[in-house]
Amino acid sequence: MLANPALTHYAILTAMLAPAFFLTATASLLGSANARLARIIDRARSLLKDLAESEDPEERSLLERRIAVQRRRSLIILRASQLLYVAIS
């Protein structure tokens, strides 16, 4: 044990605060990833709605490509969130 009481208090405070900072940073990362995933899903839903209303084959092809990009983005963000959950547990 440390002989100096000031150093002992410092060690205790450091041990208490480090996990709190880690959890706050992790929560912030998860929150931003979830918000991004929600935006991607909203965009994909609007593209699907536009696709259902579209009659032009060229426009439908463009919308299908955009939907594929949104699917790929959502899978990347979902995988990143899963890996972050695994990392914190």
Backbone as ProteinMPNN parsed JSONL, in Angstrom:
{"seq_chain_A": "MLANPALTHYAILTAMLAPAFFLTATASLLGSANARLARIIDRARSLLKDLAESEDPEERSLLERRIAVQRRRSLIILRASQLLYVAIS", "coords_chain_A": {"N_chain_A": [[0.842, -1.172, 0.0], [0.389, 2.282, -0.585], [2.338, 4.813, 1.006], [1.846, 7.541, 1.251], [-1.006, 9.424, 1.924], [-2.329, 11.112, 0.084], [-1.594, 10.112, -2.409], [-2.774, 7.628, -2.213], [-5.503, 8.265, -2.213], [-5.64, 9.374, -4.736], [-5.088, 7.129, -6.339], [-7.308, 5.547, -5.758], [-9.422, 7.17, -6.711], [-8.746, 7.28, -9.417], [-9.037, 4.6, -10.133], [-11.776, 4.396, -9.806], [-12.858, 6.224, -11.652], [-11.938, 5.582, -14.229], [-13.396, 3.288, -15.37], [-15.889, 4.525, -15.605], [-15.473, 6.578, -17.498], [-14.818, 4.97, -19.68], [-17.228, 3.545, -20.068], [-18.944, 5.669, -20.69], [-17.836, 6.629, -23.088], [-18.167, 4.355, -24.681], [-20.957, 4.121, -24.692], [-21.588, 6.433, -26.081], [-20.471, 5.855, -28.618], [-22.05, 3.637, -29.334], [-24.572, 4.821, -29.378], [-24.328, 6.695, -31.471], [-23.843, 4.949, -33.607], [-26.23, 3.51, -33.654], [-28.012, 5.575, -34.264], [-27.119, 6.247, -36.814], [-27.688, 3.858, -38.145], [-30.473, 3.916, -37.98], [-31.021, 6.135, -39.627], [-30.131, 5.129, -42.078], [-31.934, 3.025, -42.476], [-34.343, 4.453, -42.619], [-33.862, 5.881, -44.987], [-33.679, 3.752, -46.811], [-36.286, 2.782, -46.657], [-37.707, 4.933, -47.762], [-36.685, 4.847, -50.351], [-37.64, 2.339, -51.15], [-40.361, 2.88, -51.164], [-40.457, 4.783, -53.23], [-39.651, 3.108, -55.29], [-41.796, 1.349, -55.491], [-43.705, 3.049, -56.51], [-42.725, 3.758, -58.952], [-42.632, 3.642, -62.518], [-40.96, 3.735, -64.689], [-38.434, 1.9, -66.303], [-35.646, 2.488, -66.246], [-35.423, 4.258, -64.11], [-36.316, 2.578, -62.076], [-34.252, 0.699, -62.078], [-32.119, 2.309, -61.216], [-33.064, 2.995, -58.66], [-33.12, 0.448, -57.486], [-30.399, -0.151, -57.392], [-29.561, 1.833, -55.623], [-30.957, 1.013, -53.352], [-29.663, -1.397, -52.874], [-27.159, -0.426, -52.136], [-27.841, 0.849, -49.739], [-28.622, -1.378, -48.251], [-26.169, -2.712, -48.019], [-24.737, -0.787, -46.556], [-26.249, -0.779, -44.188], [-25.758, -3.366, -43.249], [-23.017, -3.207, -42.731], [-22.902, -1.261, -40.682], [-24.485, -2.534, -38.768], [-22.932, -4.822, -38.249], [-20.658, -3.583, -37.203], [-21.747, -2.506, -34.854], [-22.429, -4.866, -33.514], [-19.863, -5.964, -33.129], [-18.812, -4.025, -31.436], [-20.466, -4.334, -29.199], [-19.651, -6.915, -28.457], [-16.994, -6.384, -27.848], [-17.204, -4.79, -25.559], [-18.242, -6.516, -23.747]], "CA_chain_A": [[0.0, 0.0, 0.0], [1.149, 3.526, -0.671], [2.501, 5.466, 2.303], [1.301, 8.897, 1.2], [-2.473, 9.38, 1.798], [-2.774, 11.809, -1.126], [-1.428, 9.169, -3.517], [-3.77, 6.574, -2.03], [-6.783, 8.803, -2.687], [-5.525, 9.509, -6.188], [-5.202, 5.787, -6.921], [-8.705, 5.116, -5.61], [-10.231, 7.954, -7.646], [-8.42, 6.842, -10.771], [-9.661, 3.287, -10.323], [-13.225, 4.575, -9.892], [-13.252, 7.037, -12.799], [-11.582, 4.974, -15.517], [-14.529, 2.554, -15.967], [-16.978, 5.449, -15.94], [-15.128, 7.194, -18.785], [-14.91, 3.935, -20.702], [-18.642, 3.285, -20.337], [-19.507, 6.845, -21.35], [-17.356, 6.632, -24.467], [-18.808, 3.231, -25.365], [-22.361, 4.479, -24.898], [-21.614, 7.427, -27.148], [-20.244, 5.147, -29.875], [-23.237, 2.831, -29.645], [-25.67, 5.728, -29.715], [-24.138, 7.243, -32.815], [-24.013, 3.859, -34.578], [-27.662, 3.222, -33.749], [-28.642, 6.686, -34.981], [-26.766, 6.099, -38.227], [-28.468, 2.73, -38.655], [-31.856, 4.379, -38.137], [-31.073, 6.976, -40.828], [-29.994, 4.256, -43.248], [-33.199, 2.3, -42.637], [-35.325, 5.426, -43.114], [-33.559, 6.149, -46.393], [-34.051, 2.56, -47.577], [-37.755, 2.735, -46.729], [-38.179, 5.92, -48.738], [-36.338, 4.331, -51.675], [-38.585, 1.257, -51.453], [-41.626, 3.528, -51.502], [-40.287, 5.337, -54.574], [-39.583, 1.989, -56.227], [-43.154, 0.834, -55.676], [-44.474, 4.024, -57.291], [-42.047, 4.032, -60.216], [-43.014, 2.861, -63.704], [-39.861, 3.809, -65.65], [-37.445, 0.846, -66.039], [-34.345, 3.06, -65.894], [-35.531, 4.781, -62.746], [-36.406, 1.414, -61.186], [-32.908, 0.137, -61.991], [-31.357, 3.21, -60.37], [-33.551, 2.836, -57.29], [-32.685, -0.86, -56.988], [-28.97, -0.03, -57.053], [-29.476, 2.626, -54.39], [-31.424, 0.157, -52.249], [-28.574, -2.345, -52.604], [-26.132, 0.31, -51.387], [-28.353, 1.036, -48.375], [-28.534, -2.683, -47.572], [-24.762, -2.94, -47.698], [-24.405, 0.135, -45.465], [-26.884, -1.221, -42.942], [-25.052, -4.55, -42.764], [-21.729, -2.773, -42.178], [-23.154, -0.603, -39.392], [-24.971, -3.56, -37.838], [-21.774, -5.636, -37.862], [-19.823, -2.755, -36.324], [-22.411, -2.451, -33.545], [-22.27, -6.177, -32.882], [-18.486, -6.093, -32.675], [-18.624, -3.147, -30.289], [-21.103, -5.0, -28.056], [-18.777, -8.019, -28.052], [-15.784, -5.815, -27.251], [-17.419, -4.278, -24.195], [-18.643, -7.592, -22.823]], "C_chain_A": [[0.89, 1.238, 0.0], [1.183, 4.226, 0.681], [1.842, 6.841, 2.335], [-0.219, 8.841, 1.011], [-3.0, 10.061, 0.537], [-2.662, 10.88, -2.331], [-2.444, 8.021, -3.425], [-5.126, 7.045, -2.543], [-6.792, 8.932, -4.202], [-5.697, 8.153, -6.875], [-6.643, 5.28, -6.855], [-9.595, 5.853, -6.601], [-9.976, 7.539, -9.091], [-9.085, 5.502, -11.074], [-11.182, 3.401, -10.449], [-13.642, 5.274, -11.186], [-12.967, 6.384, -14.148], [-12.738, 4.163, -16.113], [-15.689, 3.468, -16.359], [-16.708, 6.141, -17.273], [-15.253, 6.198, -19.923], [-16.367, 3.662, -21.066], [-19.309, 4.456, -21.044], [-19.097, 6.898, -22.817], [-18.022, 5.518, -25.276], [-20.274, 3.536, -25.646], [-22.503, 5.51, -26.014], [-21.416, 6.78, -28.518], [-21.468, 4.329, -30.29], [-24.415, 3.711, -30.045], [-25.54, 6.298, -31.12], [-24.297, 6.165, -33.883], [-25.491, 3.517, -34.75], [-28.407, 4.331, -34.487], [-28.347, 6.603, -36.476], [-27.549, 4.957, -38.867], [-29.924, 3.135, -38.876], [-32.003, 5.263, -39.375], [-30.979, 6.147, -42.097], [-31.302, 3.523, -43.52], [-34.291, 3.233, -43.146], [-35.121, 5.726, -44.589], [-33.954, 4.955, -47.268], [-35.569, 2.45, -47.709], [-38.296, 3.737, -47.739], [-37.839, 5.483, -50.163], [-37.278, 3.204, -52.1], [-39.953, 1.819, -51.835], [-41.566, 4.108, -52.909], [-40.253, 4.237, -55.63], [-40.97, 1.433, -56.509], [-43.991, 1.759, -56.558], [-43.917, 4.245, -58.69], [-42.515, 3.09, -61.322], [-41.87, 2.776, -64.712], [-38.801, 2.754, -65.325], [-36.065, 1.388, -65.645], [-34.346, 3.592, -64.462], [-35.6, 3.635, -61.736], [-35.029, 0.779, -60.991], [-32.025, 0.984, -61.073], [-31.769, 3.06, -58.903], [-33.119, 1.506, -56.691], [-31.208, -0.843, -56.608], [-28.797, 0.768, -55.759], [-29.93, 1.823, -53.174], [-30.342, -0.856, -51.879], [-27.459, -1.678, -51.807], [-26.575, 0.505, -49.937], [-28.316, -0.273, -47.584], [-27.107, -2.964, -47.125], [-24.336, -2.05, -46.528], [-25.004, -0.332, -44.144], [-26.195, -2.455, -42.378], [-23.704, -4.18, -42.141], [-21.924, -2.144, -40.799], [-23.631, -1.614, -38.354], [-23.82, -4.431, -37.35], [-20.859, -4.852, -36.926], [-20.435, -2.656, -34.931], [-22.264, -3.767, -32.802], [-20.855, -6.361, -32.339], [-18.207, -5.204, -31.474], [-19.272, -3.743, -29.048], [-20.242, -6.15, -27.554], [-17.538, -7.482, -27.348], [-16.032, -5.329, -25.831], [-17.844, -5.368, -23.217], [-17.535, -8.574, -22.641]], "O_chain_A": [[2.003, 1.223, 0.525], [0.193, 4.237, 1.412], [1.329, 7.249, 3.378], [-0.683, 8.264, 0.028], [-4.011, 9.632, -0.02], [-3.55, 10.867, -3.183], [-2.91, 7.513, -4.445], [-5.821, 6.299, -3.233], [-7.79, 8.649, -4.866], [-6.387, 8.057, -7.89], [-7.131, 4.656, -7.797], [-10.433, 5.237, -7.26], [-10.909, 7.462, -9.891], [-9.633, 5.307, -12.159], [-11.808, 2.588, -11.129], [-14.68, 4.94, -11.756], [-13.696, 6.62, -15.111], [-13.037, 4.346, -17.293], [-16.388, 3.205, -17.338], [-17.617, 6.277, -18.092], [-15.737, 6.537, -21.003], [-16.702, 3.56, -22.246], [-20.156, 4.25, -21.913], [-19.922, 7.18, -23.686], [-18.396, 5.727, -26.43], [-20.773, 3.236, -26.731], [-23.447, 5.449, -26.802], [-22.116, 7.12, -29.472], [-21.865, 4.334, -31.455], [-25.169, 3.368, -30.956], [-26.516, 6.375, -31.866], [-24.832, 6.44, -34.957], [-25.947, 3.263, -35.865], [-29.332, 4.055, -35.251], [-29.223, 6.857, -37.304], [-28.017, 5.077, -39.999], [-30.535, 2.73, -39.865], [-32.995, 5.157, -40.095], [-31.665, 6.427, -43.08], [-31.728, 3.414, -44.67], [-35.079, 2.849, -44.011], [-36.082, 5.815, -45.352], [-34.507, 5.14, -48.352], [-36.075, 2.064, -48.763], [-39.228, 3.435, -48.484], [-38.619, 5.723, -51.084], [-37.667, 3.12, -53.265], [-40.621, 1.292, -52.725], [-42.504, 3.951, -53.691], [-40.767, 4.413, -56.734], [-41.281, 1.085, -57.648], [-44.883, 1.301, -57.27], [-44.577, 4.861, -59.527], [-42.759, 1.906, -61.093], [-41.819, 1.838, -65.508], [-38.313, 2.706, -64.196], [-35.391, 0.802, -64.798], [-33.391, 3.397, -63.709], [-35.005, 3.717, -60.661], [-34.677, 0.372, -59.884], [-31.276, 0.449, -60.254], [-30.918, 3.005, -58.015], [-32.786, 1.442, -55.508], [-30.813, -1.452, -55.614], [-27.983, 0.413, -54.906], [-29.352, 1.943, -52.094], [-30.133, -1.139, -50.699], [-26.88, -2.289, -50.908], [-25.776, 0.344, -49.015], [-28.016, -0.275, -46.39], [-26.868, -3.399, -45.998], [-23.651, -2.51, -45.614], [-24.345, -0.286, -43.105], [-26.059, -2.584, -41.161], [-23.298, -4.77, -41.141], [-21.193, -2.46, -39.86], [-23.227, -1.554, -37.193], [-23.742, -4.744, -36.162], [-20.342, -5.408, -35.957], [-19.716, -2.718, -33.934], [-22.004, -3.782, -31.598], [-20.669, -6.853, -31.226], [-17.446, -5.587, -30.585], [-18.702, -3.673, -27.96], [-20.115, -6.34, -26.345], [-17.083, -8.06, -26.36], [-15.15, -5.445, -24.98], [-17.811, -5.168, -22.003], [-17.687, -9.546, -21.901]]}, "name": "protein", "num_of_chains": 1, "seq": "MLANPALTHYAILTAMLAPAFFLTATASLLGSANARLARIIDRARSLLKDLAESEDPEERSLLERRIAVQRRRSLIILRASQLLYVAIS"}
